[in-house]
C-alpha cells in the first residue's frame, strides 16, 4: 500500500507538472518545484551572546509582571538564575522579587545588596508555599510569575509566557516548557490521573519533538515557572497552605483555575532550564521531598469527585491521557503549511484550524511536503495545533500507520492530496470519518480556463480532474465546498454525496477611513494562481486605459506574491504600481477607494473580495469573481463583465459618496452574514455530534 501511494503521488506530480508547463511555462514551473522540495527549517532561538551585564534590575513605576523567586540557601544557583534573568533583557515594566526563606548561608547579605532587586526575608522558614504567597503579596504587577531559583532562563521566555494570555484570552494559568541541563525535556505540561498521581508529559524526550512544541491545555504546570493574573491568584486564595511546605500546591492551583472557568496551558515557546531537585532533592522517603507522598493523599481527598469524573485512569496511554479534555481528535492535511499573508486558501485553512482549536479539539496538522516553514509553522503551534514537519514526519505511510488509530476525524484539502492518501487512511484510521475539503472544485476552474483559452489540452485535463474529484466525493464520508453554487453542481453530478458548504472565514474589522481620504484602485491576488495573472493583465491592458482616458489621476496598485515577469512589467506603465508580496495589507486597503477583481475564469469563493469587504473597502468585480458570495449589484458590490462595462462602472461610482458608503455597509453586513466563523462553526458541530 505504501508503494502504491508513492507511485500514485509520482504520477500525480508528473501530471500537475505537465499542466503547469503548458499554462505557466518552464520558469514558473521550476520555481514551484524549488518551493516544494527546498529544505528549510525554522530558526532556533539562539543563546544571548552579549557579555554578562551587571547584576541589577529595573525599578519600574508601572509593573506588568512581578517575578517571584523563593529561595532557601543554594546562593550560587540563585545568583546564576538572576544573572540569566538579566541576560534575557527583561522589559522595563518587570519587577523581580526574591523571598529569602530564612536561608542559612550568605544569601541575605548578598541578595539584599543587588540594585533594583526587591528582597524580602521571612522571619522563619515558611517553605515553598508560604514564601510564594509572601512574594505574591508584595507583587505590584498585573501578572505574578513564580520562578524556582534553580532555573536558567532562555531569551524571550517571559514574553512568550505572558503572550499566552493575549493569544488565548481564556487562559488562567500558563506554564513554561521545562528542560534538563543536558537538553532533554523535563515537562511540557503535566497530566493528573484519577488517583491523584501526576506525570510530566514528555519527560526525557526531545524538547523539539512536535508533540511538545505547541500551546495546549494541560492538567497542571509545574510551579518552577508559571504565570497567572495577580488578581486571579489573590481571588483563588493563593497556594493552599494545606500543602505546606511544598508539593501539589501547583497542581491544586491548576484545579482551582479550572474550577473558576479558565484554562491551564503550557507555552512551549517559553523554555526554562530546570535543575530539578537542587533544593529539595529527589528522595521521597525523607526530607522535604517526603511531603510529595503525603500531599498526594491530601490532594486526592480534596478533589476526588472531580478526578473520578474528569480525569483519565492511570492505566491510560500517556498520549491519550494528555488529550483527555479534547472534544475530538482531528487530523488536518494540506499540500503546504498555510501562509495567511500570501493567499486566500491559507486564510481559510488557518481560520478553520483556529475554529477547531476553539471548539476544544486536539488538532494535528501536517503539510504533505513536510517542510517546516518557519514563522508560519510556529504560528500554528502558537495557535494550539500539533504541527508535524520533517524530520519528525518522515514517510507519510509510516506516520499514518503509527498515529492513524488516534484520530476521530480526518480533513484533507485538495483532490490531488487526498487521492493517493485515501487507501492509507482507510487502513490506518478505519475509525475516523474522512472529510474531503475541495477548497474549490478544481475541475470547474480548469474547465472554465480551458474554455476561456479555447484549449483542447486543458479541456482534457479538466475532465481527468473531474473524474478524480467525483471518485473521491463518492468514497469519503463528507465533502466540503465553498459556495452554494458548487453544492448545487454536486447535487447533480454526485447526488448521493453528503456535501457541506464551508466557505471562507473572515472576521469583520469594520469601516476604515472615509471615501475622501482614499484614492486609486487596488488589485490583490497571489500570482501562482493563473486566473489572477490573467485578470491583472486584462485589467492593465483593457480596463485601466479606458478609465485613465477620462480620469488620468486614477491609479492602480497590483499586490500579490510570485508575480511573473509579465506582471512585473506592468509596473513600467503610467499609473500602475506593482507592490509584490505585502505581508500586511491593511495600510493599502485603508488608502485605496475601490478593490477590483476582474476575473474571467475560476471557481470557489474569492478571498480577495472577502478581505476587502470585511475591511470596509467596496469591490468592483465580474460575475465569475462574486459567484456564490450572496452579493447584489449596487447593494454590497458592483458587478460587470466586459472591459467597457467595468471601466464605466468604476468611473460612475468613483466620486459617488452615497453609493460608496452603501457598498461599505453592505459589504460588512455580507461578511457577517455569510462568512463569519459562526457559519463554519455550525457545520463543525454537526460533524462532532456524529463522531464515535
N, C-alpha and C positions, 0 to 999 in steps of 0.2 A: 504494500500500500504506500509506503514511503517512496519507493521508486516510481510508482505511478504518479504520485504528487509532483516529484521533481520533473518528470517527463512532461506532465501537463503544464507545469509552470514554465518550462523551457519553450514549449510550443506557443504558449500564450504570449510570452515576452517577445518571441520572434515575430508573431503576427502584429503585435502592437508596434514593434519597431518598424516593420514594413509600412504600416499605415502612417506612422509619423514621418518616415522618409517621403512618402507620397504627398502628404499635406503640408509639412513644415520644412522639409529639406534636410540635408545632411548635417549642417551646423547645429540647428536646434535639437536634432535627434541625438547627436553626440553629447551635447550639453546635458540632455535628460539622462543619458547613460551615466555620465560622470556624477550627476547629483544622486543617482540611485545607488551607485556602488562605491562612492568615495567613502573612505574610512574616516569618520570624525568621532571625537569623544568630547564629553563635557569637560570644561576646565575645572580642575580640582582646586579648592581654596588653598593657597599657599601659606606657608608659615610667615609670620611677620619677621622680616629680616632687618628691621631697624635696630640700632643699638639700644641696649637697655635704657629705658627712660628713668628719670629719678622716681623714687617710690613716694609719690604724692598724689593726692586726689583733689578733685574739684569740690567746691562748697557752693552748690547751686542755690539760687534764691527760689527757683521753682523746680520741683523734683518730679520727674515722670516715674522713675523706678528707684526703689531702695533695695540694695543688695545686702542681705543679712547673712553674716558668716559666723556661726557659733564655733568657738574653739575651746579646747581643753588640752593645754600643753602642745607638743609637737610644733614648736615655734618654726622650725625650718620649713615644714610643709605649709604653714600659714603664710610665711614670707614668700615662698615660691608661688602660692596661689595669688597673693596680692600683686606680685610682680607680673604674673601672666595677665591679671586684670588690667594693669596699666598698659601692657604691651598691646592689648586688643583695642586700645584707644577708645575708652568709654566716652560716650557723648557727654556734653557738659551738664545735662539735666539728670545725671545719675549720682546718687549718693551711696557710699559704702559704709556699712555699719558692722563692726566686729563686736560680738558679745563674748567676753572672756569668762568662761565658766570656772572661775577660781583656779586658774592654771597654776601648777606647782613649779613651773620654770620661769624664765625671764620674759614671758610673753607680755605681761603688764607693762614692764619698763620699756620694752622695745616698741610695742604696738602703739602705746599712748603717745609716742613721740613722732609718729608719721603724720606729716601735714595733710590736712583735709580729711583724714580718716575719723569717722565718728566711733569712738572707743567707749565701751561700757563694760564694767567688771561686776559680775554678780558677787554679792556678799558671801554666798555659799554656793556649793555645787548644785545646780538645778537640773543637770542632764540636758540632753539634746532638746527635748520637748520644751522645758522651761526656758532655755536660752533662746530658742527660736521665737517663742511667744514674747519674751522680753525685747528682742530686737524688733519684732513687728510693732510693738507698742511705741517704739521710738521712730518708726518709719514715717516719712513725710510724703512718700511717693504715691502716685496713682496705682502703681503695681508694687507688690512686695515679692522679691526674688530670694529664695533660700538657696544657699550655696555651701557645700561642705568645704572645710579648709584643706582637705586632701584632694583637691581638684586642680587641674590645669586647664585654662580656657583657650579656645581657638578663636581666630578672628571672626567677628560677626555673630558670635554665639548669642549675645544678649539681644541684638537687633532682631535676629531670626525668632527667638523665643517670644518676644513681645509682638512681633508681626502676626503671630498666630491669632491673637485676639482681634486683629483687624480683618484678616482674610477669612476667619471663621468666627463670626461675632457671637455665636452661642457657646464659645469656649469659656469655661470657668477656671480651668487649671491646665497649664501647658508645661511639659517636661522635656528636657534635653535628651538627646541620644548620648548614652554614656559608653565610653570605650576604655579598655585597659591600656596601661602604658605600652604594652607590647603590640598594640594595634588591633587586637581582637575586640569584638563587640561585647560589651557587658550587658547592655539593655537598650532596646528600642521600645520603650513602654513595657508595662507589666500585665500579667494575667492573674486574676484571682479566681480560684476554683471554689466549688460549692462547699468544700470542707474548710474554707478559710486559708488554705495554703496558697502560696503565690509562686510565680515563675517569671524570671526576667526573659522576655521574648527576644530570641536571637542570641542568647548567651553563648559566647565563644565562637560565634560565626563571623564572617567577613562583614564589617560595617558598611561596605559599599554594595552589598547584595540588594537587588531591587525590593525584596520583601521587607527591608529595614530602612528604606530611604524615602518613604513618603509619609506625609502627615496622616495620622489615623487616630481613631478613638482607641483608648486603652482603658483597662480597668483601674490602673493606677500608674503613677510615675514615681520612681524613687526620689526621695527628698534631697538627694545630693545636688540636684539642680532643677528647681521647679519655680514657676511664677504663677501668680493669680492676682486679681484686683485686690487692693488693700481693703476696700470696703467689704468685699465678699468674705475675705479671711476673717475680718472682725465679726461680721454677721453670723458666720458659722461657729464662732467661739474659738477660733484658732485651732492649734493642735490640742487634742484631748489629753488632759493630764492623767487619765486612767492608764495611758501607755508610757508614762514616765518610768525610767529616764529616757527610753528610746525603743524603737521598733514598732511597726504597724501604725504609728501616728500618721505617716504619709498615706498609707492605704485607707485608713479611716477617713482622712480628709477628702480623699477622692470620692469615697462613698457619699459623704455629705454634700459634695459639689453636685453629684448626680441627683441626689435627693432634692436639691434646690432647683432642679430642672435644667442644669447646664451640663456641658460635656467636658470630659477629660481627654486631652490629646497629647500625643508625643510629637515633637517637632524635630525631625532628624537633621534639618539644616542647622540646628543649634547643636554643635558637637562639643562635648566636655570630656576630658580625660579624667578618670576617677581612679585614684589609688586606693581601691576598696580595702577596708579592714585596717587601715593605718591606725585609727584611733581606738576602735573597739575590738580589733582582732577578728578572727573567723571561727573561733571555737565556741559553739553554742552550749557547751556543758559548764562553762564558768564565766565569770566576769560579766560586763555589760551585755555581751552577746547572748548570754543565757536568757535575757528578757525577751528575745525573739520568740522562743518557745512558749514562754508564759503568755506573751501578748497575743499570740495567735489564738489562744483559747478565749481571751477576753474579746478579741475582735469577732470571733465566731459567735460568742454568746450575744453580742450586741446586734449583729447583722444576719443571724441565722436564717430568718424568713426570707430576706432579700436574696441571700446567697443561694438558697434552695430553689427559689423561683426563677432567678435570672442569670445564674452563673453556671458554667459548664462543670461537669463531673471531672475529677482529677484523672480519670482514665481516658478522657477525650484527647485526640491528637492535638498537638500544640497549635498547628496552623489553623485548624478549625476553631480551636478554643480562642485564638486571638481575634477571630472574626465572629464571635458568637452573638454580637449585637446586630449583625448585618440583617437587613430586611431581605436581601437576596445577594447571591454571589454571582457577579456578572463579568463576563469576558467580552472585551470590545477589540476588534481587529480592523485596521485600515492599512492602506498602502504605505503611508508615511505618518510621522508624528504631526498632529495638527499645528499649523503656524497661523494663528488668527490674524496677524497683521499682514498676511500675504494673500489669502484667498478666502472666498465665501464659504467653501466647503469646510475649511478649518474652523471658521467661526461657528458653524452649525455643530460640528463634532465636539468642539470644546464645550459649547453650551449644553449639549446632550450629556457629556461626561459630568459636567457640573450638576445637572439635574439629578443624575443617578446618585451622585455623592450626597446631594441634599436630601434625597429620598431615603437615605440610610443604607444604601447598597455598599457592599465591598466590591470595588471596581478594579479590575485588572485590564491593562491595555498593552498591546504590543504592535509596533508597525511591522508590516510584512518585510520591509527592507532591513529591519533590525538595528537601524542606526540610532545612536544617541545624538540628538540634535541640540545639545547644549541647553540654552535657556528655555527652549520650547519643551524639552523633556522635563526639565526641572519645574516648569510651570505646572505640568500635570501632577508631579509629586507634591508640590505645594498645595494644589487643589485637593489632594487626598486620593490620588489614583496611583495604584501599584503599577508603575511603568517599567516594562522589561525591554532591555536592549542587549546587544552583543557586548561582552562575551557571554553574558548570563543566559541570553535567549537560546543561543546555539541553533541546532537544526529544529525547525518547527515541528516536524513529525515526532521527534523525541520529546520536545517540550509538551506537546499535547498528550502524548502517552503518559507522561508523569503527572501533569496538572489537570488534564481534562475532567477527571471524575469530580472535581470540587465545584464545578460551575453549574448553576441552575438555568442561566440564560446566557446565550452567546449571540452577539450582534456583530455582523461582518459587513463592512461597507464595500461596495463596488463588485460587479459580477466577476471581473477577472481576478479578484482576490478570493472570493468565496468558491468559485467553481472548482479549483483543484483542492481546496480545503474541506469541502463538504463531506467526502467519504471519511476523512480522518476524524472530523468532528462527530460523525455518527458512530464511529467505532469507539473513540476515546472519551466522548462525552454523551453517551446514549441517554442519560437522564436529563439533558439540557434541552430547552426549547431554543430553536435557532431562528434568528431574525435576519433576513436579507435586507440590508439598508441600501437601496438603489442609489442614493444621493441624487441622482436624476435618472430617468430612463435613457441609458446611453444610446440605445438603438434609435430612439426618437430623434435625439440630437444629431446622430450620424446620418440618419436618413434625410433630415432637413438640410444638412450641409451638402450632401450628395446632390440633392435636387437643386439647391441654390447654385452649385458649381456645374450642374449637368454632367456629373462624373460617374460613369458606369462602374469603375473600380470601387469607389466609395460606396456606391449603392449595394454592391455585393457584400462588402464588409459590414454594412449596416444590417443586412439580412442575417449574416452569421451572428452578429451581436444579439439581434432579436431572438434568434433560436436559443442562444446561451441564456439570456435573461429569462425567457419564458420557461426553460427547463428548470432553472433554479427556483423560480417562483412556484412551480409545481412540486418542488421537493422539500421546501422549508416549511416551518410552522407558521411564520408570518412574514409579510413583505411590507417594507416602508417605502412610500413615495412622498414627494414633497409638495404635491398640489392635487386638488380635486380633479383637475384635468387628467392627470396621469392615472389617478384611481379609476376614473371613468373609462379610460382606454383599456385598462387591465380587466375591468368588468366584462369587456367584450372578448379580449384575447385570452384571458385566464379566468373564466367565470367561477371556478371552484376555489380560487385562492382567497386567503384571509389577508386583506390589504388595509393598512392604516395610513393616514396622512400624518406624517411627522415632518413639518416644514422647517424652514429656517427659524431660528430663535433669536430675537433681538429685544433688548431692554430699552424702553423709551428714555432718551436723555432729556427731551424737551426742546422747545424752540430756542434758537440761538439769537444772534444779532438781527436787527431789522433789515428789511429789503434795502433801505437806503445806504446801509453800511456795507453792502456787498456789491460785487461786480464780477462779470465773466461767467464762463461755463466750465463745468468740471466733469471729466470722464474718468471713471475708476474701473480697473479690471486687470486681473493677472494675465499676462500675455503668453503664458504657456497654453492658455485656452484659445484655440483657433477662432471661435466666434468673436472674442474681444479684439483680436488683431484685425479681423475683417471689419468690425464696427468702427474701430479707430480710424482705419484707412478711409472708409466711406464717409465718416464724419468730416475728416480733413479735406477730402477730395471734392465732395459734392454738397455737403450741408453748410459747413462754415463759410465757404466763399459766398454763398447766397446771402448769408447773414451779414457778413462784413461789407458786402457791396452796398448795403443800406446803413449799417451801423459799424463803421470801421473800428470803433473803440471797444467792441465786444471781443474778448479774448477767450482762448481755450486752454485748459490745463489737462494734460494726459498723465494719469498716475497709474502705475502698475509695475510689478516685478517682471524680470526676464523679458524685457522688451527686445524684439528682434531689430535688426538693422533698419528694416523698412519703417518701423515705428519711430526709432530714434531719429531717423532722417526727417521726420515731420517737424521736429523742433527747429529746423532751419527755416521754416516758412513763417511769414509775418503773422503775428497774433497767436502762435502756438508755442507753449512751453511743455517740454517732456520732463516730468519730475522723476520718473523711475519709481523704485520702491520707496514708499513713505511709511515708516512704522506707525506714526500717529497721524491719522487723517483729520482729526478734529479741527486743527487750525485752518486747513484748506476748506473743509465743509463749512466753517463759520465765516469764510470770506468770499465764497462764490454765491452767485444768485440762483443758479439752476444747476442741477445734475442732469446730464444727458446720457441716455442708454439706447443708442440706435442699433440694436442687434437685429440682424437679418435672419439668423437661424440659431438654434439652441434648444434646450429643454430645461425643465426644472424651474425653480424659483431663484431669482437673481439677487444675490446678497448685496450687490452694489446699490440696488434700489431700496432694499430693506434698510441698509445703513443710512442712506440719505434721508429717508422718510423718518426714521427713528430719531434723527438729529435735527428735524425741522427744516430740511432742505428740499424744496419742491423738485419734482422729477418730470422730465420730458422723455418719452420712450416710445418704442414701437410696440405693436400688439404682441409680438413674439416675446419681447422683454418682460411685459407685465402679465403674461399668461399665468393663470391660476392664482393670482395675488389678490383678487377681490377688489381691484382698483377701478374707479369710474372716471372717465374723461371729464375734466372740468371740476370734479369734486375733490379728489385726492391725488390726481396725477393728470398730465396732459399726454394724449396718445395720438400719434400719426405714423404713417408707414412709408411714405416716399420722401425723397430728399427735399423736394419743393414744399411739401406739407409740413415737414419737421421744421424747416427754416422759417416758414410763415408763422407757425405756432409759437416758436421761440420769440420772434420779433413782436408778435401781438401781445405776448404775456410779459415781456421783459420789463416794462415800466408800469404794469398794472398792479398797483399795491393791494387793491381789494382782492383780486384773483390770487395774487401771491400768498396773502395771508390765509385765504380759504384753503389753498393747497397745503399750506403748512399744517393747519388744524386737521384737515382731512387725512394727511399722511400720518400724523401722530396717532390719530384715532384708529386708522387701519392697522398700524403696528401693534397697538394694544389689543385690538380685537382679533387679529388673525395670526400674529407671530409672537405673542408673549410666551414666556416659559410655562404659564399655566395651561396653554393649549397642548403642549407636548406632555406636560405632567399627567394630564388626564389619560392619555394613551398608555403611558408607562404604568400607571397604577392599575389599569385594566389587565395588563400583562402580568404584573406582580401577583395579582389575585388568582392567577391561573397556575402559578408555579407550585411545584411539589416541595 
